[in-house]
Amino acid sequence: MEAFYVTVLRGRATGCLLGPYDTREEAEANVDRANRAARELDPWCGFDAFGVTRVVPRPGRVLPAGYLNQRIGLVANAEMSTA
């Protein structure tokens, strides 16, 4: 099982903003949305890199919701069991 997050890269730090999504296409379709929401919280995000990251969790692990999920009203796939 795999999942995808919209992520932000600042220096060496990576943050999971939206997700998890079931497909790369779903995550890619939300990169601009995450970029806008992140810049509302922190204008310096305009200098960061945004993209999609694939995650393969360990068996039995639950993936956390992205940092901005609740802020933008993303409720589908807020948590995904990987059992």
Secondary structure as UniProt FT lines:
FT   STRAND          3..10
FT   TURN            11..12
FT   STRAND          13..21
FT   HELIX           24..28
FT   TURN            29..30
FT   HELIX           31..41
FT   HELIX           43..47
FT   STRAND          49..55
FT   TURN            59..60
FT   STRAND          62..63
FT   TURN            67..73
FT   TURN            76..77
FT   STRAND          80..81
//
